[in-house]
Amino acid sequence: MVKRYFAVLAITMLQAASALAAGSESDNYSAWRAAAARTLIARGDAQALVTAAALTFVGGPPRSKAEAAKAATAALDLAVKAAELAPDDPAISWLHLHLCANAVACDIRDAATTMRWIDADNAAAWLPTLAGAQKEGDTVQVDRVLADMALGQRFDLYGNRATVMMYGALRRSRADLPAEYLPSDLARVTEAMEIGGATVIPSFSSLINACRDAATMERREDCLKVSKIMQKGDAVLTQLVGFAVEKSLTPTDPREQHIIGERRRLLEWRASAANVSDTPLLPWLRNARARSRLAKMRAFPREEDVDIALLKEHGIPLEPPEDHR
């Protein structure tokens, strides 16, 4: 499931990969990202700081555990400053919470409480708390958190919003960035998608494991409610996980299994078809298409809605043909 989703994302990233890598080695690109982070830190506004946090967190080539831990701490410090400057921004608050969950010795309680205060209807705000309860083996707390998650109205990771925000920060700073780094709108959109995705997409393993171990009817019902909320989430990956959780909880219902499978295939087809249709064959159209996609991401918080808008724009049916069912 997850592999198929990232294969779809690879189509979107493919056309920009050559632009980002052309004439450079990975160590150069890592240095450019570090220089870009310093430039954004100097700007000092919330969007610049949160973009610098994402660049610092993602970094360049694979790092040692010690280097990765140091980068995560530095990224968290920047996210804290950004959150202080924009205390009511849910995307920045979510990124702060996610980076805290990935940093050594960061107590998530304050960040999680703030996130739930800013966006009380977002069930995703409970994920780091659930992960902590799972890690500690506290089944009572796991049940309590799942019950709170089941009361949510949405399951948002703010990926589109983060991408738009980080693209804007990079574009405003383009005159001060390394000349070889992000030379086009296509490159900036792709970079924003990469670093944004890396800093907003959490691990779903605690939720999957908690629902797999749903020994009581109460936990099973809460997990089913959470899975339904996830299936309307703003990230395609979230929706796919929601389908998987529901499927694991209804193994003996052939009709329900068929419905889940059809909904999942529809979502996967839309994502794949939208990305293929939006990949121009003519190189000089790529920047225009990147800007067009960004405009749709600005208009629609949900990835699936962006895919639907792309399919409509290119005259492609929203339902897959029979041979794709």
PALUM-206904 format. One record per residue (C-alpha): x, y, z; residue in one letter; residue number from 1. Coordinates in nm, 4 decimals. Example, Ala and Ser with C-alpha at 12.3 -4.5 7.8 and 13.67 -1.06 7.14 Angstrom:
{mise {1.2300,-0.4500,0.7800},A,1},
{mise {1.3670,-0.1060,0.7140},S,2},
//
This chain:
{mise {0.0000,0.0000,0.0000},M,1},
{mise {0.2617,0.2540,0.1099},V,2},
{mise {0.5013,0.1452,-0.1660},K,3},
{mise {0.2321,0.2045,-0.4286},R,4},
{mise {0.1671,0.5510,-0.2910},Y,5},
{mise {0.5301,0.6525,-0.2999},F,6},
{mise {0.5577,0.5134,-0.6510},A,7},
{mise {0.2876,0.7630,-0.7439},V,8},
{mise {0.4815,1.0427,-0.5761},L,9},
{mise {0.7918,0.9388,-0.7677},A,10},
{mise {0.6171,1.0295,-1.0926},I,11},
{mise {0.5634,1.3824,-0.9646},T,12},
{mise {0.9229,1.4145,-0.8488},M,13},
{mise {1.0857,1.2533,-1.1533},L,14},
{mise {1.0817,1.5505,-1.3851},Q,15},
{mise {1.2423,1.7727,-1.1220},A,16},
{mise {1.5014,1.5226,-1.0086},A,17},
{mise {1.7232,1.5897,-1.3063},S,18},
{mise {1.6887,1.9651,-1.2575},A,19},
{mise {1.7910,1.9363,-0.8944},L,20},
{mise {2.0767,1.6946,-0.9515},A,21},
{mise {2.2151,1.8286,-1.2815},A,22},
{mise {2.5741,1.9372,-1.2494},G,23},
{mise {2.5865,1.8752,-0.8772},S,24},
{mise {2.6753,1.6031,-0.6347},E,25},
{mise {2.4813,1.5172,-0.3245},S,26},
{mise {2.7346,1.6820,-0.0942},D,27},
{mise {2.7019,2.0077,-0.2893},N,28},
{mise {2.3250,1.9893,-0.2637},Y,29},
{mise {2.3501,1.9322,0.1095},S,30},
{mise {2.5676,2.2424,0.1366},A,31},
{mise {2.3172,2.4441,-0.0668},W,32},
{mise {2.0372,2.3370,0.1651},R,33},
{mise {2.2423,2.4389,0.4670},A,34},
{mise {2.3167,2.7767,0.3082},A,35},
{mise {1.9478,2.8208,0.2243},A,36},
{mise {1.8554,2.7453,0.5849},A,37},
{mise {2.0973,3.0141,0.7073},R,38},
{mise {1.9491,3.2645,0.4644},T,39},
{mise {1.5957,3.1868,0.5805},L,40},
{mise {1.6957,3.2083,0.9458},I,41},
{mise {1.8330,3.5562,0.8782},A,42},
{mise {1.4965,3.6613,0.7337},R,43},
{mise {1.3410,3.5668,1.0662},G,44},
{mise {0.9696,3.5493,0.9821},D,45},
{mise {0.7612,3.2448,1.0772},A,46},
{mise {0.7383,3.0970,0.7278},Q,47},
{mise {1.1105,3.1417,0.6655},A,48},
{mise {1.1974,2.9831,0.9998},L,49},
{mise {0.9696,2.6836,0.9527},V,50},
{mise {1.1161,2.6294,0.6048},T,51},
{mise {1.4659,2.6476,0.7522},A,52},
{mise {1.3552,2.3915,1.0097},A,53},
{mise {1.2407,2.1559,0.7348},A,54},
{mise {1.5637,2.2005,0.5381},L,55},
{mise {1.7683,2.1334,0.8510},T,56},
{mise {1.5643,1.8270,0.9432},F,57},
{mise {1.5809,1.6708,0.5958},V,58},
{mise {1.9417,1.7691,0.5289},G,59},
{mise {2.1278,1.5941,0.2505},G,60},
{mise {2.2723,1.2432,0.2125},P,61},
{mise {2.2162,0.9783,0.4806},P,62},
{mise {2.3724,1.0837,0.8103},R,63},
{mise {2.4924,0.8997,1.1180},S,64},
{mise {2.2489,0.8671,1.4056},K,65},
{mise {2.4373,1.1326,1.5991},A,66},
{mise {2.4276,1.3762,1.3059},E,67},
{mise {2.0580,1.3073,1.2453},A,68},
{mise {1.9796,1.3631,1.6136},A,69},
{mise {2.1715,1.6911,1.6128},K,70},
{mise {1.9862,1.8053,1.3003},A,71},
{mise {1.6501,1.7105,1.4522},A,72},
{mise {1.7255,1.9181,1.7630},T,73},
{mise {1.8358,2.2173,1.5554},A,74},
{mise {1.5233,2.1878,1.3387},A,75},
{mise {1.3049,2.1728,1.6484},L,76},
{mise {1.4596,2.4922,1.7866},D,77},
{mise {1.3694,2.6724,1.4630},L,78},
{mise {1.0162,2.5293,1.4661},A,79},
{mise {0.9675,2.6520,1.8230},V,80},
{mise {1.0633,3.0061,1.7154},K,81},
{mise {0.8299,2.9862,1.4157},A,82},
{mise {0.5434,2.8682,1.6377},A,83},
{mise {0.6043,3.1593,1.8747},E,84},
{mise {0.5755,3.4041,1.5838},L,85},
{mise {0.2628,3.2364,1.4417},A,86},
{mise {0.0864,3.0848,1.7448},P,87},
{mise {-0.2433,3.0272,1.5639},D,88},
{mise {-0.1084,2.8601,1.2488},D,89},
{mise {-0.2085,2.4904,1.2574},P,90},
{mise {0.0432,2.3853,0.9901},A,91},
{mise {0.3338,2.5365,1.1834},I,92},
{mise {0.2007,2.3947,1.5100},S,93},
{mise {0.1719,2.0478,1.3554},W,94},
{mise {0.5253,2.0679,1.2163},L,95},
{mise {0.6494,2.1749,1.5605},H,96},
{mise {0.4758,1.8762,1.7189},L,97},
{mise {0.6089,1.6324,1.4598},H,98},
{mise {0.9660,1.7582,1.4972},L,99},
{mise {0.9346,1.7381,1.8752},C,100},
{mise {0.8245,1.3754,1.8447},A,101},
{mise {1.1382,1.3065,1.6376},N,102},
{mise {1.3856,1.4903,1.8617},A,103},
{mise {1.5691,1.3247,2.1490},V,104},
{mise {1.4376,1.4164,2.4936},A,105},
{mise {1.1639,1.6496,2.3666},C,106},
{mise {0.8553,1.6331,2.5865},D,107},
{mise {0.5612,1.6417,2.3467},I,108},
{mise {0.2978,1.7304,2.6047},R,109},
{mise {0.3071,2.1093,2.5642},D,110},
{mise {0.3293,2.0923,2.1836},A,111},
{mise {0.0480,1.8354,2.1676},A,112},
{mise {-0.1750,2.0419,2.3951},T,113},
{mise {-0.1116,2.3506,2.1834},T,114},
{mise {-0.1889,2.1599,1.8647},M,115},
{mise {-0.5184,2.0349,2.0033},R,116},
{mise {-0.6055,2.3868,2.1211},W,117},
{mise {-0.5391,2.5353,1.7768},I,118},
{mise {-0.7224,2.2631,1.5843},D,119},
{mise {-0.9417,2.0750,1.8281},A,120},
{mise {-1.1260,1.8783,1.5575},D,121},
{mise {-0.8088,1.7272,1.4087},N,122},
{mise {-0.7755,1.3662,1.5236},A,123},
{mise {-0.4159,1.3542,1.3981},A,124},
{mise {-0.3127,1.5826,1.6854},A,125},
{mise {-0.3334,1.2784,1.9163},W,126},
{mise {-0.0902,1.0597,1.7175},L,127},
{mise {0.2308,1.1432,1.9098},P,128},
{mise {0.0480,1.0942,2.2404},T,129},
{mise {-0.0776,0.7567,2.1180},L,130},
{mise {0.2766,0.6595,2.0150},A,131},
{mise {0.4015,0.7430,2.3642},G,132},
{mise {0.1311,0.5343,2.5301},A,133},
{mise {0.2054,0.2435,2.2957},Q,134},
{mise {0.5766,0.2642,2.3696},K,135},
{mise {0.5109,0.2579,2.7444},E,136},
{mise {0.2645,-0.0316,2.7142},G,137},
{mise {-0.0074,0.1737,2.8835},D,138},
{mise {-0.3216,0.0088,2.7464},T,139},
{mise {-0.5523,0.2291,2.9530},V,140},
{mise {-0.3978,0.5429,2.8021},Q,141},
{mise {-0.4057,0.3889,2.4531},V,142},
{mise {-0.7794,0.3293,2.4882},D,143},
{mise {-0.8326,0.6804,2.6214},R,144},
{mise {-0.6398,0.8392,2.3335},V,145},
{mise {-0.8196,0.6323,2.0707},L,146},
{mise {-1.1526,0.7399,2.2209},A,147},
{mise {-1.0442,1.1040,2.1924},D,148},
{mise {-0.9275,1.0520,1.8341},M,149},
{mise {-1.2636,0.8975,1.7470},A,150},
{mise {-1.4309,1.2266,1.8427},L,151},
{mise {-1.2377,1.4148,1.5747},G,152},
{mise {-1.3942,1.5586,1.2635},Q,153},
{mise {-1.0859,1.5621,1.0397},R,154},
{mise {-0.7441,1.3994,1.0034},F,155},
{mise {-0.5162,1.6695,0.8660},D,156},
{mise {-0.1393,1.6759,0.8167},L,157},
{mise {-0.1423,2.0126,0.6349},Y,158},
{mise {0.0829,1.8874,0.3558},G,159},
{mise {-0.0522,2.1154,0.0844},N,160},
{mise {-0.0439,2.4140,0.3147},R,161},
{mise {0.3154,2.3374,0.4175},A,162},
{mise {0.4238,2.3006,0.0551},T,163},
{mise {0.2702,2.6347,-0.0439},V,164},
{mise {0.4214,2.8047,0.2602},M,165},
{mise {0.7706,2.6661,0.2007},M,166},
{mise {0.7610,2.7393,-0.1708},Y,167},
{mise {0.6752,3.1005,-0.0888},G,168},
{mise {0.9611,3.1297,0.1592},A,169},
{mise {1.2095,2.9840,-0.0903},L,170},
{mise {1.0875,3.2028,-0.3749},R,171},
{mise {1.1028,3.5223,-0.1701},R,172},
{mise {1.4626,3.4398,-0.0800},S,173},
{mise {1.5710,3.3261,-0.4283},R,174},
{mise {1.8042,3.6226,-0.4844},A,175},
{mise {2.0023,3.5310,-0.1716},D,176},
{mise {2.0168,3.1544,-0.2241},L,177},
{mise {2.3112,2.9711,-0.3870},P,178},
{mise {2.2934,3.0299,-0.7620},A,179},
{mise {2.2838,2.6581,-0.8441},E,180},
{mise {2.0131,2.5800,-0.5871},Y,181},
{mise {1.6486,2.5736,-0.7045},L,182},
{mise {1.6967,2.7651,-1.0300},P,183},
{mise {1.3333,2.7334,-1.1414},S,184},
{mise {0.9763,2.7248,-1.0146},D,185},
{mise {0.9682,2.3527,-1.0893},L,186},
{mise {1.2693,2.2969,-0.8662},A,187},
{mise {1.1236,2.5148,-0.5895},R,188},
{mise {0.7864,2.3364,-0.5964},V,189},
{mise {0.9576,1.9980,-0.5873},T,190},
{mise {1.1856,2.0980,-0.3022},E,191},
{mise {0.8909,2.2352,-0.1049},A,192},
{mise {0.6991,1.9112,-0.1596},M,193},
{mise {0.9951,1.7029,-0.0461},E,194},
{mise {1.0902,1.8919,0.2667},I,195},
{mise {0.7272,1.9649,0.3520},G,196},
{mise {0.6304,1.5995,0.3248},G,197},
{mise {0.9280,1.4894,0.5333},A,198},
{mise {0.8313,1.7210,0.8160},T,199},
{mise {0.4543,1.6719,0.8294},V,200},
{mise {0.4021,1.2992,0.7571},I,201},
{mise {0.4139,1.1002,1.0827},P,202},
{mise {0.4539,0.7318,1.1517},S,203},
{mise {0.1202,0.5525,1.1653},F,204},
{mise {0.2638,0.2371,1.3231},S,205},
{mise {0.1298,0.3102,1.6731},S,206},
{mise {-0.2234,0.3491,1.5394},L,207},
{mise {-0.1994,0.0418,1.3171},I,208},
{mise {-0.0625,-0.1693,1.6019},N,209},
{mise {-0.3156,-0.0423,1.8555},A,210},
{mise {-0.6043,-0.1230,1.6234},C,211},
{mise {-0.4589,-0.4584,1.5263},R,212},
{mise {-0.4633,-0.5464,1.8967},D,213},
{mise {-0.8243,-0.4320,1.9427},A,214},
{mise {-0.9233,-0.6989,2.1934},A,215},
{mise {-1.2276,-0.5114,2.3256},T,216},
{mise {-1.5379,-0.4003,2.1413},M,217},
{mise {-1.4834,-0.0429,2.2637},E,218},
{mise {-1.1373,-0.0188,2.1105},R,219},
{mise {-1.2552,-0.1813,1.7892},R,220},
{mise {-1.5386,0.0686,1.7539},E,221},
{mise {-1.3081,0.3624,1.8228},D,222},
{mise {-1.0575,0.2317,1.5677},C,223},
{mise {-1.3308,0.1989,1.3065},L,224},
{mise {-1.4397,0.5569,1.3723},K,225},
{mise {-1.0805,0.6790,1.3416},V,226},
{mise {-1.0349,0.4835,1.0171},S,227},
{mise {-1.3440,0.6525,0.8696},K,228},
{mise {-1.2071,0.9958,0.9636},I,229},
{mise {-0.8719,0.9074,0.8066},M,230},
{mise {-1.0363,0.8033,0.4816},Q,231},
{mise {-1.1381,1.1676,0.4344},K,232},
{mise {-0.7964,1.2993,0.5395},G,233},
{mise {-0.5993,1.5656,0.3576},D,234},
{mise {-0.3149,1.3278,0.2610},A,235},
{mise {-0.3515,1.0327,0.0268},V,236},
{mise {-0.1259,0.8271,0.2528},L,237},
{mise {-0.3556,0.8971,0.5482},T,238},
{mise {-0.6538,0.7765,0.3458},Q,239},
{mise {-0.4740,0.4572,0.2462},L,240},
{mise {-0.3863,0.3841,0.6082},V,241},
{mise {-0.7506,0.4442,0.7004},G,242},
{mise {-0.8604,0.1865,0.4430},F,243},
{mise {-0.6029,-0.0616,0.5751},A,244},
{mise {-0.7162,-0.0181,0.9367},V,245},
{mise {-1.0817,-0.0673,0.8448},E,246},
{mise {-0.9964,-0.3720,0.6357},K,247},
{mise {-0.8052,-0.5307,0.9246},S,248},
{mise {-1.1064,-0.4818,1.1517},L,249},
{mise {-1.3600,-0.6370,0.9112},T,250},
{mise {-1.1786,-0.9514,0.7886},P,251},
{mise {-1.4876,-1.1714,0.7751},T,252},
{mise {-1.7171,-0.9357,0.5849},D,253},
{mise {-1.6682,-0.9985,0.2096},P,254},
{mise {-1.9029,-0.7179,0.1090},R,255},
{mise {-1.7239,-0.4627,0.3263},E,256},
{mise {-1.3858,-0.5880,0.2063},Q,257},
{mise {-1.4981,-0.5363,-0.1546},H,258},
{mise {-1.6195,-0.1820,-0.0839},I,259},
{mise {-1.2923,-0.0909,0.0880},I,260},
{mise {-1.0928,-0.2367,-0.1997},G,261},
{mise {-1.2905,-0.0395,-0.4569},E,262},
{mise {-1.2513,0.2863,-0.2668},R,263},
{mise {-0.8777,0.2279,-0.2304},R,264},
{mise {-0.8337,0.1479,-0.6002},R,265},
{mise {-1.0278,0.4605,-0.6969},L,266},
{mise {-0.8034,0.6772,-0.4799},L,267},
{mise {-0.4837,0.5174,-0.6102},E,268},
{mise {-0.5974,0.5497,-0.9712},W,269},
{mise {-0.6873,0.9169,-0.9294},R,270},
{mise {-0.3502,0.9961,-0.7741},A,271},
{mise {-0.1576,0.8065,-1.0407},S,272},
{mise {-0.3607,0.9368,-1.3364},A,273},
{mise {-0.3446,1.2956,-1.2116},A,274},
{mise {0.0322,1.2876,-1.1782},N,275},
{mise {0.0846,1.1261,-1.5170},V,276},
{mise {-0.1516,1.3700,-1.6876},S,277},
{mise {0.0216,1.6663,-1.5251},D,278},
{mise {0.3706,1.5694,-1.6437},T,279},
{mise {0.4336,1.7754,-1.9606},P,280},
{mise {0.6364,1.6225,-2.2415},L,281},
{mise {0.7735,1.9606,-2.3508},L,282},
{mise {1.0458,2.0879,-2.1141},P,283},
{mise {0.9467,2.4549,-2.1481},W,284},
{mise {0.6010,2.3778,-2.0038},L,285},
{mise {0.7282,2.2267,-1.6806},R,286},
{mise {0.7559,2.5477,-1.4801},N,287},
{mise {0.4070,2.6518,-1.5854},A,288},
{mise {0.2665,2.3155,-1.4823},R,289},
{mise {0.4460,2.3354,-1.1471},A,290},
{mise {0.2917,2.6773,-1.0828},R,291},
{mise {-0.0492,2.5463,-1.1862},S,292},
{mise {-0.0223,2.2536,-0.9445},R,293},
{mise {0.0865,2.4886,-0.6684},L,294},
{mise {-0.2169,2.7083,-0.7317},A,295},
{mise {-0.4414,2.4056,-0.6884},K,296},
{mise {-0.2595,2.3102,-0.3676},M,297},
{mise {-0.3241,2.6633,-0.2452},R,298},
{mise {-0.6943,2.6318,-0.3281},A,299},
{mise {-0.7511,2.2775,-0.1988},F,300},
{mise {-0.6210,2.1510,0.1383},P,301},
{mise {-0.6730,1.7855,0.0407},R,302},
{mise {-0.4399,1.6004,-0.1974},E,303},
{mise {-0.7282,1.4067,-0.3476},E,304},
{mise {-0.9098,1.7287,-0.4340},D,305},
{mise {-0.5994,1.8524,-0.6150},V,306},
{mise {-0.5898,1.5239,-0.8097},D,307},
{mise {-0.9576,1.5611,-0.9009},I,308},
{mise {-0.8984,1.9188,-1.0184},A,309},
{mise {-0.6064,1.8023,-1.2347},L,310},
{mise {-0.8123,1.5223,-1.3902},L,311},
{mise {-1.0947,1.7646,-1.4717},K,312},
{mise {-0.8494,2.0144,-1.6192},E,313},
{mise {-0.7060,1.7501,-1.8520},H,314},
{mise {-1.0455,1.6044,-1.9424},G,315},
{mise {-0.9792,1.2688,-1.7760},I,316},
{mise {-1.2737,1.0798,-1.6192},P,317},
{mise {-1.2767,1.0667,-1.2409},L,318},
{mise {-1.3584,0.6945,-1.2476},E,319},
{mise {-1.0986,0.4462,-1.3733},P,320},
{mise {-1.1707,0.2465,-1.6908},P,321},
{mise {-1.2949,-0.1086,-1.6507},E,322},
{mise {-0.9538,-0.2631,-1.7112},D,323},
{mise {-0.8167,-0.0705,-1.4086},H,324},
{mise {-1.0852,-0.1884,-1.1675},R,325},
//
